[in-house]
Amino acid sequence: MLIRSIEKFLRAHDMPPTKFGRLAAHDPRFVLDLRMGREPRSQTEARIRGFMTGFDAASSAATKEALHVL
């Protein structure tokens, strides 16, 4: 379920739901609407999952780069 993945992502990155919505869906109410039962289209869900995967990869790469510099 998408909302569970998003909630896990928000906790892992200490990110407010409105910021996630703006970055991932260009809609600050996106997560709040999902919590209220909104069902995204399959293309939207794929785009959101891709955003989370890309964000994790970029965060991981940035962390590795920061450790390499030290």
N, CA, C and O atoms as CSV, one atom per row, in Angstrom:
chain,resi,resn,atom,element,x,y,z
A,1,MET,N,N,0.843,-1.177,0.000
A,1,MET,CA,C,0.000,0.000,0.000
A,1,MET,C,C,0.891,1.244,0.000
A,1,MET,O,O,1.851,1.322,0.766
A,2,LEU,N,N,0.579,2.192,-0.838
A,2,LEU,CA,C,1.420,3.367,-1.029
A,2,LEU,C,C,1.556,4.199,0.240
A,2,LEU,O,O,2.662,4.623,0.578
A,3,ILE,N,N,0.462,4.440,0.947
A,3,ILE,CA,C,0.531,5.308,2.122
A,3,ILE,C,C,1.473,4.742,3.176
A,3,ILE,O,O,2.166,5.504,3.850
A,4,ARG,N,N,1.512,3.433,3.331
A,4,ARG,CA,C,2.432,2.832,4.302
A,4,ARG,C,C,3.887,3.093,3.911
A,4,ARG,O,O,4.722,3.407,4.760
A,5,SER,N,N,4.175,2.960,2.631
A,5,SER,CA,C,5.536,3.232,2.143
A,5,SER,C,C,5.907,4.692,2.367
A,5,SER,O,O,7.033,5.004,2.752
A,6,ILE,N,N,4.962,5.571,2.125
A,6,ILE,CA,C,5.213,7.001,2.312
A,6,ILE,C,C,5.434,7.319,3.784
A,6,ILE,O,O,6.354,8.062,4.127
A,7,GLU,N,N,4.599,6.764,4.653
A,7,GLU,CA,C,4.749,7.021,6.095
A,7,GLU,C,C,6.121,6.550,6.581
A,7,GLU,O,O,6.769,7.231,7.376
A,8,LYS,N,N,6.557,5.395,6.105
A,8,LYS,CA,C,7.876,4.873,6.464
A,8,LYS,C,C,8.975,5.819,5.958
A,8,LYS,O,O,9.933,6.109,6.674
A,9,PHE,N,N,8.824,6.289,4.725
A,9,PHE,CA,C,9.775,7.224,4.124
A,9,PHE,C,C,9.842,8.514,4.936
A,9,PHE,O,O,10.929,9.027,5.205
A,10,LEU,N,N,8.675,9.039,5.328
A,10,LEU,CA,C,8.632,10.286,6.096
A,10,LEU,C,C,9.370,10.140,7.424
A,10,LEU,O,O,10.111,11.036,7.829
A,11,ARG,N,N,9.168,9.019,8.097
A,11,ARG,CA,C,9.872,8.786,9.367
A,11,ARG,C,C,11.376,8.648,9.142
A,11,ARG,O,O,12.174,9.210,9.892
A,12,ALA,N,N,11.757,7.908,8.119
A,12,ALA,CA,C,13.177,7.663,7.850
A,12,ALA,C,C,13.925,8.951,7.528
A,12,ALA,O,O,15.099,9.089,7.872
A,13,HIS,N,N,13.258,9.890,6.872
A,13,HIS,CA,C,13.916,11.124,6.433
A,13,HIS,C,C,13.495,12.339,7.253
A,13,HIS,O,O,13.888,13.465,6.949
A,14,ASP,N,N,12.696,12.108,8.291
A,14,ASP,CA,C,12.224,13.193,9.151
A,14,ASP,C,C,11.673,14.341,8.310
A,14,ASP,O,O,12.038,15.502,8.496
A,15,MET,N,N,10.786,13.989,7.384
A,15,MET,CA,C,10.251,14.951,6.434
A,15,MET,C,C,8.763,15.186,6.715
A,15,MET,O,O,8.012,14.228,6.897
A,16,PRO,N,N,8.335,16.441,6.753
A,16,PRO,CA,C,6.909,16.716,6.929
A,16,PRO,C,C,6.107,16.256,5.700
A,16,PRO,O,O,6.615,16.293,4.579
A,17,PRO,N,N,4.878,15.831,5.910
A,17,PRO,CA,C,4.068,15.348,4.780
A,17,PRO,C,C,3.820,16.403,3.706
A,17,PRO,O,O,3.732,16.070,2.524
A,18,THR,N,N,3.706,17.660,4.098
A,18,THR,CA,C,3.464,18.699,3.089
A,18,THR,C,C,4.680,18.901,2.195
A,18,THR,O,O,4.538,19.142,0.996
A,19,LYS,N,N,5.878,18.804,2.773
A,19,LYS,CA,C,7.093,18.929,1.957
A,19,LYS,C,C,7.194,17.754,0.988
A,19,LYS,O,O,7.524,17.935,-0.184
A,20,PHE,N,N,6.910,16.552,1.484
A,20,PHE,CA,C,6.925,15.388,0.607
A,20,PHE,C,C,5.950,15.580,-0.545
A,20,PHE,O,O,6.289,15.333,-1.702
A,21,GLY,N,N,4.746,16.020,-0.227
A,21,GLY,CA,C,3.740,16.237,-1.261
A,21,GLY,C,C,4.185,17.235,-2.312
A,21,GLY,O,O,3.967,17.033,-3.507
A,22,ARG,N,N,4.815,18.324,-1.859
A,22,ARG,CA,C,5.297,19.332,-2.809
A,22,ARG,C,C,6.388,18.764,-3.710
A,22,ARG,O,O,6.378,18.982,-4.922
A,23,LEU,N,N,7.324,18.038,-3.115
A,23,LEU,CA,C,8.450,17.516,-3.889
A,23,LEU,C,C,8.045,16.374,-4.814
A,23,LEU,O,O,8.459,16.331,-5.972
A,24,ALA,N,N,7.239,15.456,-4.306
A,24,ALA,CA,C,6.932,14.238,-5.052
A,24,ALA,C,C,5.753,14.375,-6.003
A,24,ALA,O,O,5.759,13.794,-7.088
A,25,ALA,N,N,4.743,15.139,-5.604
A,25,ALA,CA,C,3.509,15.193,-6.403
A,25,ALA,C,C,3.104,16.605,-6.788
A,25,ALA,O,O,2.080,16.797,-7.442
A,26,HIS,N,N,3.891,17.591,-6.392
A,26,HIS,CA,C,3.551,19.001,-6.642
A,26,HIS,C,C,2.193,19.338,-6.035
A,26,HIS,O,O,1.433,20.138,-6.581
A,27,ASP,N,N,1.901,18.706,-4.881
A,27,ASP,CA,C,0.630,18.896,-4.188
A,27,ASP,C,C,0.885,18.758,-2.685
A,27,ASP,O,O,1.045,17.642,-2.190
A,28,PRO,N,N,0.926,19.875,-1.954
A,28,PRO,CA,C,1.231,19.790,-0.527
A,28,PRO,C,C,0.201,18.986,0.277
A,28,PRO,O,O,0.505,18.544,1.385
A,29,ARG,N,N,-0.985,18.792,-0.248
A,29,ARG,CA,C,-2.020,18.024,0.449
A,29,ARG,C,C,-2.022,16.537,0.067
A,29,ARG,O,O,-2.876,15.785,0.537
A,30,PHE,N,N,-1.101,16.116,-0.758
A,30,PHE,CA,C,-1.099,14.754,-1.288
A,30,PHE,C,C,-1.147,13.699,-0.178
A,30,PHE,O,O,-2.013,12.824,-0.200
A,31,VAL,N,N,-0.238,13.771,0.781
A,31,VAL,CA,C,-0.188,12.770,1.855
A,31,VAL,C,C,-1.434,12.867,2.723
A,31,VAL,O,O,-2.012,11.847,3.099
A,32,LEU,N,N,-1.846,14.073,3.039
A,32,LEU,CA,C,-3.043,14.253,3.855
A,32,LEU,C,C,-4.265,13.647,3.159
A,32,LEU,O,O,-5.103,13.018,3.806
A,33,ASP,N,N,-4.365,13.838,1.846
A,33,ASP,CA,C,-5.476,13.256,1.090
A,33,ASP,C,C,-5.393,11.727,1.080
A,33,ASP,O,O,-6.420,11.056,1.183
A,34,LEU,N,N,-4.191,11.173,0.958
A,34,LEU,CA,C,-4.037,9.716,1.011
A,34,LEU,C,C,-4.488,9.182,2.369
A,34,LEU,O,O,-5.142,8.143,2.450
A,35,ARG,N,N,-4.137,9.891,3.417
A,35,ARG,CA,C,-4.557,9.489,4.762
A,35,ARG,C,C,-6.071,9.488,4.907
A,35,ARG,O,O,-6.626,8.730,5.702
A,36,MET,N,N,-6.735,10.341,4.136
A,36,MET,CA,C,-8.200,10.429,4.183
A,36,MET,C,C,-8.878,9.472,3.198
A,36,MET,O,O,-10.102,9.475,3.071
A,37,GLY,N,N,-8.083,8.656,2.505
A,37,GLY,CA,C,-8.665,7.647,1.633
A,37,GLY,C,C,-8.497,7.862,0.139
A,37,GLY,O,O,-9.004,7.064,-0.650
A,38,ARG,N,N,-7.809,8.902,-0.268
A,38,ARG,CA,C,-7.596,9.140,-1.703
A,38,ARG,C,C,-6.838,7.971,-2.314
A,38,ARG,O,O,-5.883,7.464,-1.726
A,39,GLU,N,N,-7.258,7.557,-3.471
A,39,GLU,CA,C,-6.597,6.487,-4.224
A,39,GLU,C,C,-5.936,7.099,-5.463
A,39,GLU,O,O,-6.631,7.548,-6.374
A,40,PRO,N,N,-4.605,7.121,-5.504
A,40,PRO,CA,C,-3.924,7.709,-6.668
A,40,PRO,C,C,-4.005,6.783,-7.886
A,40,PRO,O,O,-4.156,5.569,-7.752
A,41,ARG,N,N,-3.902,7.375,-9.058
A,41,ARG,CA,C,-3.844,6.581,-10.288
A,41,ARG,C,C,-2.539,5.798,-10.313
A,41,ARG,O,O,-1.585,6.138,-9.615
A,42,SER,N,N,-2.508,4.762,-11.112
A,42,SER,CA,C,-1.320,3.901,-11.166
A,42,SER,C,C,-0.085,4.672,-11.626
A,42,SER,O,O,1.015,4.423,-11.131
A,43,GLN,N,N,-0.251,5.613,-12.574
A,43,GLN,CA,C,0.886,6.413,-13.030
A,43,GLN,C,C,1.408,7.302,-11.902
A,43,GLN,O,O,2.617,7.482,-11.755
A,44,THR,N,N,0.500,7.851,-11.115
A,44,THR,CA,C,0.903,8.696,-9.992
A,44,THR,C,C,1.646,7.868,-8.951
A,44,THR,O,O,2.678,8.296,-8.434
A,45,GLU,N,N,1.125,6.691,-8.647
A,45,GLU,CA,C,1.781,5.823,-7.678
A,45,GLU,C,C,3.185,5.452,-8.146
A,45,GLU,O,O,4.127,5.459,-7.353
A,46,ALA,N,N,3.329,5.133,-9.417
A,46,ALA,CA,C,4.651,4.782,-9.959
A,46,ALA,C,C,5.615,5.967,-9.852
A,46,ALA,O,O,6.787,5.789,-9.520
A,47,ARG,N,N,5.119,7.170,-10.133
A,47,ARG,CA,C,5.957,8.366,-10.052
A,47,ARG,C,C,6.394,8.626,-8.610
A,47,ARG,O,O,7.543,8.994,-8.366
A,48,ILE,N,N,5.483,8.437,-7.659
A,48,ILE,CA,C,5.792,8.657,-6.243
A,48,ILE,C,C,6.819,7.637,-5.760
A,48,ILE,O,O,7.771,7.989,-5.063
A,49,ARG,N,N,6.622,6.380,-6.130
A,49,ARG,CA,C,7.577,5.334,-5.740
A,49,ARG,C,C,8.955,5.615,-6.359
A,49,ARG,O,O,9.982,5.404,-5.714
A,50,GLY,N,N,8.970,6.084,-7.594
A,50,GLY,CA,C,10.228,6.458,-8.242
A,50,GLY,C,C,10.911,7.612,-7.525
A,50,GLY,O,O,12.134,7.625,-7.383
A,51,PHE,N,N,10.120,8.583,-7.075
A,51,PHE,CA,C,10.679,9.706,-6.311
A,51,PHE,C,C,11.351,9.197,-5.042
A,51,PHE,O,O,12.473,9.593,-4.728
A,52,MET,N,N,10.663,8.315,-4.308
A,52,MET,CA,C,11.221,7.812,-3.047
A,52,MET,C,C,12.504,7.020,-3.289
A,52,MET,O,O,13.469,7.151,-2.536
A,53,THR,N,N,12.515,6.209,-4.328
A,53,THR,CA,C,13.712,5.431,-4.659
A,53,THR,C,C,14.871,6.348,-5.041
A,53,THR,O,O,15.998,6.152,-4.584
A,54,GLY,N,N,14.599,7.332,-5.865
A,54,GLY,CA,C,15.624,8.279,-6.279
A,54,GLY,C,C,16.128,9.119,-5.121
A,54,GLY,O,O,17.322,9.408,-5.037
A,55,PHE,N,N,15.240,9.510,-4.236
A,55,PHE,CA,C,15.632,10.311,-3.073
A,55,PHE,C,C,16.546,9.497,-2.171
A,55,PHE,O,O,17.558,10.005,-1.687
A,56,ASP,N,N,16.192,8.231,-1.942
A,56,ASP,CA,C,17.032,7.355,-1.120
A,56,ASP,C,C,18.406,7.168,-1.750
A,56,ASP,O,O,19.423,7.197,-1.057
A,57,ALA,N,N,18.433,6.975,-3.067
A,57,ALA,CA,C,19.708,6.774,-3.763
A,57,ALA,C,C,20.569,8.033,-3.673
A,57,ALA,O,O,21.774,7.948,-3.436
A,58,ALA,N,N,19.951,9.198,-3.863
A,58,ALA,CA,C,20.698,10.453,-3.787
A,58,ALA,C,C,21.201,10.698,-2.368
A,58,ALA,O,O,22.327,11.159,-2.182
A,59,SER,N,N,20.385,10.396,-1.375
A,59,SER,CA,C,20.803,10.573,0.023
A,59,SER,C,C,21.964,9.658,0.358
A,59,SER,O,O,22.909,10.055,1.038
A,60,SER,N,N,21.882,8.439,-0.124
A,60,SER,CA,C,22.936,7.464,0.127
A,60,SER,C,C,24.245,7.909,-0.536
A,60,SER,O,O,25.313,7.827,0.071
A,61,ALA,N,N,24.154,8.373,-1.765
A,61,ALA,CA,C,25.339,8.825,-2.487
A,61,ALA,C,C,25.946,10.055,-1.804
A,61,ALA,O,O,27.168,10.169,-1.707
A,62,ALA,N,N,25.105,10.969,-1.334
A,62,ALA,CA,C,25.608,12.157,-0.660
A,62,ALA,C,C,26.308,11.797,0.645
A,62,ALA,O,O,27.335,12.382,0.992
A,63,THR,N,N,25.747,10.834,1.361
A,63,THR,CA,C,26.363,10.389,2.615
A,63,THR,C,C,27.725,9.750,2.340
A,63,THR,O,O,28.700,10.032,3.037
A,64,LYS,N,N,27.787,8.900,1.333
A,64,LYS,CA,C,29.054,8.257,0.982
A,64,LYS,C,C,30.085,9.304,0.567
A,64,LYS,O,O,31.253,9.208,0.943
A,65,GLU,N,N,29.665,10.290,-0.195
A,65,GLU,CA,C,30.578,11.350,-0.641
A,65,GLU,C,C,31.081,12.157,0.551
A,65,GLU,O,O,32.261,12.499,0.620
A,66,ALA,N,N,30.197,12.458,1.475
A,66,ALA,CA,C,30.589,13.218,2.665
A,66,ALA,C,C,31.584,12.428,3.506
A,66,ALA,O,O,32.533,13.002,4.039
A,67,LEU,N,N,31.384,11.142,3.629
A,67,LEU,CA,C,32.315,10.312,4.394
A,67,LEU,C,C,33.657,10.186,3.691
A,67,LEU,O,O,34.702,10.109,4.338
A,68,HIS,N,N,33.622,10.164,2.375
A,68,HIS,CA,C,34.851,10.067,1.581
A,68,HIS,C,C,35.712,11.319,1.752
A,68,HIS,O,O,36.939,11.235,1.803
A,69,VAL,N,N,35.067,12.464,1.838
A,69,VAL,CA,C,35.777,13.736,1.981
A,69,VAL,C,C,36.473,13.795,3.336
A,69,VAL,O,O,37.571,14.340,3.449
A,70,LEU,N,N,35.842,13.240,4.354
A,70,LEU,CA,C,36.446,13.252,5.690
A,70,LEU,C,C,37.608,12.319,5.695
A,70,LEU,O,O,38.273,12.166,6.720
